[in-house]
Amino acid sequence: MTHQLVQFVEERYSRNDLPEIKPGMVVKVWQKIKEGEKTRLQAFEGLILSRKHGNEAGATFTVRKVVDGVGVERIFPMYSPMIDEIEIVRRSKVRRSKLYFVREKATKEIRRQMRNLRKEKPERTDVVKSPKKEEAKAETKEEVTAAK
């Protein structure tokens, strides 16, 4: 009985219009977003890190993108009615089924870039000192020497 029920649900909610996606591909996921009574489409473009649970009804895939230097990951249900379209932007061959190591690689790359920025930062020569501050410093030096 439960096996028949599971088959019924899987047949009802399965979709044939989605492309075959694999880890390493860069995809653009068009998701329906409901705001009030209106619905609009919003794109989320990024690298597929993993795909889980095969082709069953609960299948999911994880997409990662970097926004303003911050990594953002979203887990999408494969057969969700809220997904309008999955567009493949770029295909690439990878040797892993889960690309979680990309998270650490990205953070190491950002740290390296920040380190290089700190090394290359030159001294500021265009700063002009205010004459009022210099006069105030001279007065305080005179007061200190007079107090001794």
Secondary structure, DSSP 8 states (H G I E B T S, - for coil): -HHHHHHHHHHHH--SSS----TT-EEEEEEEEEETTEEEEEEEEEEEEEEESTTSTT-EEEEEEEETTEEEEEEEETT-TTEEEEEEEE----S-S--THHHHHHHHHHHHHHHHHHHH----------HHHHHHHHHHHHHHHHH-
